[in-house]
Amino acid sequence: MARQVFTLAKVSTMPITTMQILPFILALAASNTFMTVAWYAHLRDLNDKPWYIAAIISWGIALFEYLIQVPANRYGFQFMTLAQLKITQEIISLAVFIPFAVLYMKNKITWNYLAACGCLILAAILIFQENQP
């Protein structure tokens, strides 16, 4: 069986297609959902428990994040640069975090959430110019 090898010097100058990026985006969205729950849900649900109980439960949840995130990043790295992977992950992370913060943690969206979204959109525009001729 042939083994895939991932290197830092491999990104194509071909445009990224929707069929390429959609599985990557969906997997990162799922991964980030587990990550967000692992990192923040204990603040609401386990606040009365010792920190080490929250840590053990969070680690268990985070395992599922890594089981999705590692293959997703390996797949995405076939057609994206490391910087593009990171910016994409940050955008998805914020897209998952905001509904979590509002719906689950009962926070209000403020101007700084919107400003952060704007900064990430600008970062995406700049980082994806990297593959343009």
SENUTOR-759747 format. One line per 8 residues: number of its first residue (from 1); for each residue y, x, z of N, C-alpha, C, O, CB. Coordinates in Angstrom, 3 decimals, always signed. Atoms other than C-alpha are relative to their C-alpha. Glycine has a CB too. Layout:
REM SENUTOR-759747
NUM = Y,X,Z,Y,X,Z,Y,X,Z,Y,X,Z,Y,X,Z | ... .
END
This chain:
REM SENUTOR-759747
1 = -1.180,+0.845,+0.000,+0.000,+0.000,+0.000,+1.245,+0.892,+0.000,+1.340,+1.826,+0.795,-0.003,-0.962,+1.226 | -1.225,-0.786,+0.107,+3.407,+1.393,-0.985,+0.901,-0.274,+1.201,+1.018,-1.410,+1.659,+0.741,-0.320,-1.319 | -0.875,+0.115,-1.147,+5.808,+2.046,+1.856,+1.448,+0.045,-0.470,+1.818,+0.898,-1.277,-0.285,+1.118,+1.026 | -1.412,-0.025,+0.352,+9.494,+1.186,+1.548,+0.693,+1.081,+0.813,+0.422,+1.246,+2.002,+0.662,-1.380,+0.238 | -0.775,-1.023,-0.682,+11.843,+4.011,+2.404,+1.469,-0.366,-0.141,+1.949,-0.633,-1.242,-0.292,+1.428,-0.577 | -1.403,+0.347,+0.005,+15.418,+3.288,+3.371,+0.809,+1.265,+0.238,+0.559,+2.001,+1.193,+0.316,-1.078,+1.067 | -0.832,-1.193,-0.134,+18.015,+5.992,+2.884,+1.462,-0.410,+0.061,+1.808,-1.554,-0.233,-0.243,+0.984,-1.173 | -1.428,+0.279,-0.070,+21.746,+6.227,+3.392,+0.675,+0.100,-1.365,+1.821,-0.323,-1.511,+0.664,+0.950,+0.970 .
9 = -0.628,-0.262,+1.290,+22.381,+7.126,-0.239,-0.507,-0.939,-1.077,-0.721,-0.506,-2.209,-0.239,+1.433,-0.417 | +0.614,+0.863,+0.988,+21.069,+4.097,-2.000,+0.816,-1.268,-0.304,+0.081,-2.230,-0.529,-1.366,-0.383,+0.467 | -0.546,+1.319,+0.250,+23.526,+1.288,-2.612,+0.381,-0.129,-1.469,+1.064,+0.728,-2.029,+1.214,-0.268,+0.904 | -0.247,+0.245,+1.414,+23.704,-0.159,-6.096,+1.453,-0.415,-0.220,+2.099,-0.954,+0.679,-0.956,-1.080,-0.537 | -1.334,+0.477,+0.359,+26.986,-0.796,-7.864,-0.077,-1.385,-0.642,+0.943,-1.942,-1.047,+0.688,+0.994,-0.954 | +0.174,+1.345,+0.541,+25.524,-4.079,-9.139,+0.562,-1.019,+0.988,+0.494,-0.795,+2.197,-1.497,-0.289,-0.298 | -0.497,+1.021,-0.921,+27.136,-7.236,-7.714,-1.155,-0.598,+0.811,-2.283,-0.710,+0.331,+0.745,-1.113,-0.775 | +0.992,+0.621,-0.872,+25.303,-8.830,-4.801,-0.115,-1.471,-0.391,+0.893,-2.167,-0.512,+0.386,+0.158,+1.516 .
17 = +0.195,+1.389,+0.400,+23.758,-12.160,-5.790,-0.236,-0.889,+1.211,-0.617,-0.413,+2.280,-1.170,-0.115,-0.972 | +0.244,+0.977,-1.062,+23.504,-15.304,-3.692,-1.454,+0.014,+0.427,-1.751,-0.090,+1.617,+0.396,-1.400,-0.457 | +1.421,-0.015,-0.335,+19.721,-15.149,-3.882,-0.376,+1.238,+0.813,-1.335,+1.197,+1.583,-0.838,-0.060,-1.272 | +0.240,-1.193,-0.805,+19.836,-11.631,-2.420,+0.537,-0.189,+1.410,-0.146,+0.103,+2.392,+0.641,+1.229,-0.652 | -0.689,+0.002,-1.285,+22.286,-12.311,+0.365,-0.372,-1.188,+0.889,-0.269,-1.079,+2.111,+1.481,+0.005,-0.228 | +0.272,+1.192,-0.805,+21.217,-15.811,+1.495,-1.068,+0.225,+1.067,-0.836,-0.130,+2.223,-0.424,-1.131,-0.897 | +0.986,-0.238,-1.073,+17.991,-14.768,+3.299,+0.548,+0.934,+1.094,+0.254,+0.753,+2.275,-1.289,+0.600,-0.594 | -0.612,-0.934,-0.952,+19.939,-11.914,+4.943,+0.959,-0.737,+0.938,+0.909,-0.552,+2.154,+0.750,+1.127,-0.752 .
25 = -0.979,+0.758,-0.794,+22.740,-14.238,+6.110,-0.716,-0.965,+0.957,-0.363,-1.041,+2.134,+0.967,-0.786,-0.934 | +0.728,+0.951,-0.851,+20.304,-16.881,+7.425,-0.735,+0.712,+1.132,-0.739,+0.242,+2.269,-0.997,-0.809,-0.838 | +0.709,-0.749,-1.041,+18.246,-14.294,+9.284,+0.973,+0.545,+1.040,+0.687,+0.493,+2.237,-0.805,+1.150,-0.620 | -0.982,-0.494,-0.965,+21.342,-12.736,+10.853,+0.597,-1.129,+0.827,+0.900,-0.935,+2.004,+1.109,+0.754,-0.718 | -0.501,+1.146,-0.769,+22.613,-16.180,+11.858,-1.007,-0.373,+1.094,-0.621,-0.633,+2.234,+0.267,-1.219,-0.937 | +1.036,+0.294,-0.997,+19.294,-16.873,+13.603,-0.023,+1.086,+1.078,-0.082,+0.787,+2.271,-1.392,-0.116,-0.675 | +0.001,-1.118,-0.933,+19.317,-13.419,+15.184,+1.191,-0.067,+0.951,+1.046,+0.139,+2.156,+0.013,+1.319,-0.760 | -1.204,+0.070,-0.821,+22.880,-13.843,+16.409,-0.015,-1.182,+0.955,+0.601,-1.126,+2.019,+1.220,-0.077,-0.881 .
33 = +0.137,+1.128,-0.915,+22.041,-17.208,+17.917,-0.781,+0.442,+1.245,-0.372,+0.159,+2.371,-0.709,-1.198,-0.702 | +0.759,-0.528,-1.141,+19.380,-15.548,+20.095,+0.845,+0.994,+0.797,+0.836,+0.974,+2.028,-1.304,+0.677,-0.483 | -0.823,-0.993,-0.676,+21.782,-12.689,+20.860,+1.057,-0.666,+0.878,+1.248,-0.281,+2.032,+0.667,+0.920,-1.023 | -1.066,+0.668,-0.740,+24.583,-15.014,+21.929,-0.551,-0.701,+1.233,+0.046,-0.633,+2.307,+0.724,-1.004,-0.896 | +0.629,+0.658,-1.148,+22.272,-17.044,+24.159,-0.413,+1.045,+1.037,-0.190,+0.853,+2.232,-1.231,-0.835,-0.450 | +0.441,-1.056,-0.921,+20.820,-13.843,+25.666,+1.180,+0.610,+0.756,+1.079,+0.879,+1.953,-0.750,+1.097,-0.769 | -1.141,-0.672,-0.615,+24.244,-12.345,+26.348,+0.823,-0.905,+0.906,+1.370,-0.440,+1.906,+0.881,+0.564,-1.065 | -0.993,+0.822,-0.684,+26.158,-15.367,+27.602,-0.524,-1.250,+0.701,+0.143,-1.730,+1.617,+1.010,-0.406,-0.964 .
41 = +0.468,+1.258,-0.600,+24.032,-18.423,+28.535,-0.262,+0.145,+1.496,-0.097,-0.815,+2.248,-1.271,-0.477,-0.700 | +0.262,-0.205,-1.426,+23.106,-16.891,+31.891,+1.256,-0.193,+0.848,+1.157,-0.493,+2.038,-0.565,+1.394,+0.231 | -1.241,+0.184,-0.741,+26.779,-17.100,+32.882,+0.163,-1.448,+0.459,+0.780,-1.716,+1.489,+1.194,+0.417,-0.858 | -0.056,+1.407,-0.370,+26.444,-20.872,+32.945,-1.273,-0.439,+0.721,-1.208,-1.123,+1.743,+0.225,-0.860,-1.237 | +1.259,+0.571,-0.466,+22.761,-21.490,+33.601,-0.670,+0.767,+1.138,-1.452,+0.182,+1.888,-0.939,-0.085,-1.135 | +0.666,-0.803,-1.028,+21.705,-18.655,+35.909,+0.993,+0.639,+0.967,+0.679,+1.635,+1.618,-0.846,+1.082,-0.651 | -1.051,-0.574,-0.829,+24.918,-18.005,+37.795,-0.388,+0.050,+1.474,+0.118,+0.889,+2.219,+1.276,-0.791,-0.165 | +0.422,+0.040,-1.403,+23.226,-18.873,+41.090,-1.223,+0.883,+0.277,-1.685,+0.957,+1.416,-0.305,-1.430,+0.402 .
49 = +1.175,-0.872,-0.129,+20.309,-16.460,+40.476,+0.455,+1.456,+0.107,+1.560,+1.787,-0.324,-0.968,-0.184,-1.212 | -0.351,-1.436,-0.026,+20.285,-12.700,+41.174,+0.137,+0.548,-1.422,-0.489,+0.047,-2.357,-1.073,+0.812,+0.781 | -0.281,-0.545,+1.323,+21.527,-10.577,+38.284,-1.264,+0.473,-0.703,-1.371,+0.341,-1.922,+0.984,+1.144,+0.106 | +1.206,-0.527,+0.644,+18.090,-9.026,+37.681,-0.873,-1.110,-0.573,-1.597,-0.870,-1.539,-0.805,+0.825,+0.990 | +0.715,+1.144,+0.596,+16.544,-12.468,+37.068,+0.644,-0.352,-1.338,-0.047,-0.571,-2.333,+0.014,-1.241,+0.961 | -0.729,+0.276,+1.246,+19.245,-13.146,+34.475,-0.278,+1.087,-1.036,-0.426,+0.791,-2.222,+1.521,-0.103,+0.271 | +0.255,-1.106,+0.928,+18.642,-9.695,+32.953,-1.397,-0.110,-0.614,-1.556,+0.085,-1.819,+0.155,+1.352,+0.721 | +1.369,+0.114,+0.515,+14.879,-10.225,+32.626,-0.110,-1.154,-0.990,-0.724,-1.010,-2.048,-0.998,-0.200,+1.157 .
57 = +0.026,+1.151,+0.914,+15.327,-13.653,+31.055,+0.764,+0.335,-1.283,+0.312,+0.013,-2.382,+0.611,-1.260,+0.682 | -0.790,-0.381,+1.178,+18.035,-12.291,+28.739,-0.754,+0.984,-0.884,-0.696,+0.876,-2.109,+1.337,+0.610,+0.430 | +0.802,-0.951,+0.788,+15.779,-9.409,+27.658,-1.083,-0.730,-0.778,-1.361,-0.403,-1.932,-0.636,+1.068,+0.914 | +1.026,+0.782,+0.702,+13.060,-11.912,+26.819,+0.564,-0.728,-1.204,-0.070,-0.785,-2.258,-0.638,-1.001,+0.945 | -0.656,+0.691,+1.115,+15.475,-13.889,+24.656,+0.409,+1.013,-1.075,+0.266,+0.757,-2.271,+1.242,-0.795,+0.499 | -0.459,-1.034,+0.942,+16.849,-10.699,+23.083,-1.142,+0.562,-0.841,-0.909,+1.033,-1.955,+0.680,+1.134,+0.759 | +1.139,-0.459,+0.788,+13.353,-9.718,+21.959,-0.064,-0.758,-1.327,-0.306,-0.166,-2.379,-1.315,-0.180,+0.789 | +0.038,+0.802,+1.223,+13.469,-12.599,+19.470,+1.149,+0.370,-0.936,+1.000,+0.340,-2.158,+0.058,-1.497,+0.340 .
65 = -1.113,-0.470,+0.823,+16.887,-11.407,+18.300,-0.425,+1.227,-0.803,-0.202,+1.284,-2.012,+1.231,+0.329,+0.880 | +0.393,-1.231,+0.676,+15.461,-7.975,+17.481,-1.125,-0.215,-1.006,-1.173,+0.453,-2.039,-0.422,+1.028,+1.017 | +1.089,+0.279,+0.941,+12.350,-9.393,+15.831,+0.515,-0.583,-1.313,-0.153,-0.483,-2.343,-1.003,-0.959,+0.629 | -0.621,+0.542,+1.212,+14.665,-11.122,+13.339,+1.004,+0.993,-0.585,+1.038,+1.209,-1.796,+0.696,-1.341,+0.304 | -1.094,-0.865,+0.444,+17.571,-8.670,+13.169,-0.474,+1.270,-0.688,+0.107,+1.665,-1.699,+0.860,+0.366,+1.170 | +0.449,-1.267,+0.598,+15.620,-5.487,+12.393,-0.465,-0.199,-1.444,-0.010,+0.527,-2.328,-1.139,+0.612,+0.836 | +0.379,+0.205,+1.408,+13.874,-6.862,+9.271,+1.179,-0.475,-0.868,+1.273,-0.109,-2.039,-1.138,-1.018,-0.086 | -1.159,+0.473,+0.771,+17.102,-8.617,+8.204,+0.873,+1.177,-0.428,+1.285,+1.258,-1.586,+0.834,-1.006,+0.829 .
73 = -0.836,-1.146,+0.350,+19.092,-5.382,+8.359,-0.701,+0.932,-0.977,-0.047,+1.507,-1.847,+0.391,+0.766,+1.252 | +0.726,-0.823,+0.971,+16.372,-3.464,+6.531,+0.062,-0.624,-1.387,+0.226,+0.075,-2.387,-1.465,+0.182,+0.434 | -0.113,+0.696,+1.285,+16.416,-6.100,+3.809,+1.417,+0.140,-0.560,+1.586,+0.504,-1.724,-0.371,-1.495,+0.157 | -1.390,-0.076,+0.455,+20.233,-6.167,+3.602,+0.422,+1.393,-0.415,+1.277,+1.555,-1.286,+0.913,-0.486,+1.075 | -0.343,-1.392,+0.303,+20.400,-2.372,+3.507,-0.479,+0.424,-1.383,-0.108,+1.493,-1.869,-0.594,+0.922,+1.048 | +0.441,-0.295,+1.362,+18.673,-2.470,+0.138,+1.123,-0.214,-1.017,+1.090,+0.363,-2.104,-1.203,-0.869,-0.362 | -1.078,+0.293,+0.946,+21.862,-3.799,-1.482,+1.394,+0.028,+0.625,+2.374,-0.297,-0.046,-0.233,-1.342,-0.621 | -1.291,-0.095,-0.671,+24.648,-3.295,+1.082,+0.107,+1.361,+0.675,-0.901,+1.975,+1.026,+0.181,-1.147,+1.034 .
81 = -0.220,-1.233,-0.745,+26.211,-0.236,+2.679,-0.091,-0.299,+1.496,-0.084,-1.457,+1.911,+1.378,+0.630,-0.358 | +0.042,+0.152,-1.450,+25.994,+0.362,+6.414,+1.256,-0.717,+0.502,+1.165,-1.601,+1.355,-0.141,+1.374,+0.681 | -1.254,+0.648,-0.406,+29.658,-0.632,+6.806,+0.011,-1.477,-0.386,+0.482,-2.312,+0.385,+1.203,+0.715,-0.635 | +0.071,+1.400,+0.423,+29.086,-3.837,+4.817,-0.944,-0.792,+0.906,-0.661,-1.940,+1.249,-0.464,-0.097,-1.466 | +0.914,+0.657,-0.937,+26.107,-4.670,+7.045,+0.710,-0.311,+1.318,+0.579,-1.411,+1.855,-1.237,+0.884,+0.257 | -0.669,+0.159,-1.292,+28.225,-4.183,+10.164,+1.060,-1.090,-0.051,+1.106,-1.941,+0.838,+0.634,+1.318,+0.434 | -1.057,+1.008,+0.099,+31.183,-6.275,+9.005,-0.616,-1.385,-0.185,-0.152,-2.355,+0.416,+0.963,+0.327,-1.172 | +0.687,+1.279,+0.190,+28.842,-9.038,+7.807,-0.565,-0.492,+1.325,-0.450,-1.673,+1.653,-1.127,+0.134,-1.049 .
89 = +0.552,+0.375,-1.296,+27.112,-8.999,+11.191,+1.095,-0.488,+0.940,+0.888,-1.460,+1.668,-0.743,+1.181,+0.626 | -1.094,+0.409,-0.880,+30.453,-9.250,+13.013,+0.542,-1.382,-0.371,+0.860,-2.185,+0.505,+1.126,+1.029,-0.051 | -0.461,+1.317,+0.444,+31.556,-12.216,+10.909,-0.990,-1.075,+0.430,-0.596,-2.124,+0.938,+0.188,-0.026,-1.533 | +1.031,+0.961,-0.403,+28.259,-13.988,+11.536,-0.001,-0.166,+1.518,-0.152,-1.276,+2.026,-1.396,+0.454,-0.493 | -0.038,+0.053,-1.460,+28.465,-13.108,+15.226,+1.125,-0.912,+0.490,+0.920,-1.726,+1.390,+0.175,+1.408,+0.579 | -1.118,+0.858,-0.388,+31.878,-14.743,+15.519,-0.241,-1.445,-0.426,+0.116,-2.375,+0.297,+1.305,+0.517,-0.611 | +0.308,+1.355,+0.480,+30.726,-17.733,+13.442,-1.017,-0.694,+0.909,-0.996,-1.919,+1.033,-0.538,+0.054,-1.442 | +0.962,+0.565,-0.951,+27.864,-18.228,+15.935,+0.659,-0.159,+1.375,+0.442,-1.157,+2.062,-1.268,+0.900,+0.104 .
97 = -0.584,-0.001,-1.334,+29.911,-17.397,+19.035,+0.986,-1.144,+0.222,+0.976,-1.765,+1.285,+0.688,+1.309,+0.247 | -1.027,+1.030,-0.205,+32.761,-19.854,+18.493,-0.618,-1.364,+0.307,-0.227,-1.981,+1.298,+0.896,-0.105,-1.236 | +0.612,+1.277,-0.378,+30.579,-23.001,+18.373,-0.717,+0.073,+1.363,-0.680,-0.889,+2.130,-0.991,-0.437,-1.083 | +0.649,-0.173,-1.296,+28.570,-21.634,+21.330,+1.021,-0.090,+1.130,+0.806,-0.791,+2.119,-0.740,+1.346,+0.056 | -1.039,-0.006,-1.032,+31.738,-21.005,+23.339,+0.590,-1.388,+0.214,+0.844,-1.799,+1.347,+1.107,+0.980,-0.372 | -0.621,+1.322,-0.095,+33.162,-24.432,+22.550,-1.003,-1.058,+0.460,-0.718,-1.815,+1.389,+0.598,-0.402,-1.350 | +0.950,+1.084,-0.270,+30.047,-26.633,+22.644,-0.852,+0.241,+1.247,-1.115,-0.692,+2.005,-0.905,-0.191,-1.192 | +0.915,-0.286,-1.106,+27.853,-24.880,+25.211,+0.738,+0.439,+1.264,+0.430,-0.020,+2.364,-0.991,+1.074,-0.412 .
105 = -0.721,-0.527,-1.157,+30.279,-23.029,+27.463,+1.273,-0.789,+0.310,+1.929,-0.541,+1.322,+0.349,+1.454,-0.234 | -1.152,+0.892,-0.197,+33.052,-25.658,+27.102,+1.343,+0.736,+0.036,+2.249,+0.348,+0.772,-0.175,-0.774,+1.283 | -1.283,-0.691,+0.157,+35.797,-23.165,+26.178,+0.820,-0.691,-1.070,+0.290,-1.433,-1.898,-0.209,+1.491,-0.357 | -0.876,+0.531,+1.045,+38.793,-24.134,+24.090,+0.287,+1.104,-1.025,+0.409,+2.277,-0.674,+1.330,-0.550,+0.612 | -0.392,-0.965,+1.037,+39.577,-22.466,+20.759,+1.498,+0.223,+0.132,+2.284,-0.723,+0.193,-0.379,-0.509,-1.452 | -1.412,-0.350,-0.113,+42.861,-20.629,+21.047,+0.405,+0.826,-1.222,-0.432,+1.161,-2.060,+0.280,+0.784,+1.321 | -0.523,-0.716,+1.156,+45.056,-18.769,+18.579,-0.716,+1.324,-0.220,-0.883,+1.761,-1.359,+1.485,+0.241,+0.165 | +0.620,-1.318,+0.169,+43.291,-15.479,+19.291,-1.377,-0.086,-0.660,-1.786,+0.864,-1.326,-0.124,+0.693,+1.350 .
113 = +1.239,+0.199,+0.747,+39.941,-16.882,+18.048,+0.314,-0.021,-1.500,-0.362,+0.625,-2.301,-0.709,-1.320,+0.437 | -0.378,+0.116,+1.406,+41.667,-17.773,+14.786,+0.511,+1.326,-0.551,+0.223,+1.675,-1.696,+1.061,-1.080,-0.173 | -0.489,-1.313,+0.425,+43.417,-14.400,+14.611,-1.172,+0.963,-0.206,-1.178,+1.737,-1.163,+0.992,+0.574,+1.042 | +1.184,-0.857,+0.147,+40.079,-12.626,+15.144,-0.742,-0.343,-1.291,-1.210,+0.550,-1.998,-0.946,-0.156,+1.220 | +0.644,+0.409,+1.261,+38.587,-14.673,+12.287,+0.758,+0.572,-1.192,+0.152,+1.084,-2.133,-0.072,-1.545,-0.106 | -0.813,-0.544,+1.081,+41.475,-13.646,+10.058,-0.188,+1.502,-0.167,-0.257,+2.000,-1.290,+1.456,-0.305,+0.248 | +0.218,-1.454,+0.062,+40.988,-9.971,+10.937,-1.361,+0.326,-0.608,-1.480,+1.265,-1.395,+0.109,+0.621,+1.405 | +1.331,-0.255,+0.557,+37.276,-10.157,+10.132,-0.058,-0.335,-1.488,-0.736,+0.349,-2.254,-1.055,-0.809,+0.757 .
121 = -0.054,+0.324,+1.430,+37.971,-11.854,+6.811,+0.666,+1.142,-0.762,+0.191,+1.547,-1.823,+0.765,-1.333,-0.238 | -0.673,-1.144,+0.625,+40.398,-9.057,+5.960,-0.920,+1.223,-0.025,-0.975,+1.937,-1.026,+1.309,+0.334,+0.750 | +0.943,-1.123,-0.044,+37.817,-6.470,+7.071,-1.072,-0.148,-1.078,-1.438,+0.827,-1.734,-0.658,+0.097,+1.391 | +1.025,+0.241,+1.027,+35.217,-8.083,+4.787,+0.560,+0.263,-1.392,-0.103,+0.885,-2.222,-0.532,-1.446,+0.090 | -0.618,-0.230,+1.305,+37.601,-8.057,+1.835,+0.127,+1.506,-0.260,-0.183,+1.979,-1.353,+1.391,-0.686,-0.075 | -0.176,-1.435,+0.174,+38.355,-4.380,+2.399,-1.316,+0.747,-0.146,-1.436,+1.621,-1.006,+0.765,+0.560,+1.157 | +1.258,-0.760,+0.017,+34.800,-3.198,+3.054,-0.818,-0.314,-1.251,-1.540,+0.553,-1.743,-0.829,-0.308,+1.259 | +0.772,+0.332,+1.202,+33.309,-5.057,+0.082,+0.687,+0.493,-1.270,+0.106,+0.394,-2.351,-0.220,-1.507,-0.084 .
129 = -0.647,-0.666,+1.133,+35.853,-3.375,-2.223,-0.672,+1.339,-0.291,-0.508,+1.899,-1.375,+1.502,+0.207,+0.278 | +0.689,-1.278,+0.092,+33.746,-0.254,-1.648,-0.911,+0.094,-1.228,-1.041,+1.165,-1.822,-0.809,+0.231,+1.254 | +0.930,-0.006,+1.138,+31.276,-1.267,-4.396,+0.676,-0.350,-1.320,+0.012,-0.405,-2.355,-1.130,-0.970,+0.256 | -0.684,+0.388,+1.217,+33.920,-2.238,-6.915,+0.369,+1.244,-0.814,+0.744,+2.274,-0.255,+1.256,-0.831,+0.329 | -0.349,-1.167,+0.831,+34.527,+0.063,-9.883,+1.481,+0.316,+0.030,+1.923,+1.266,-0.617,-0.430,-0.230,-1.431 .
END
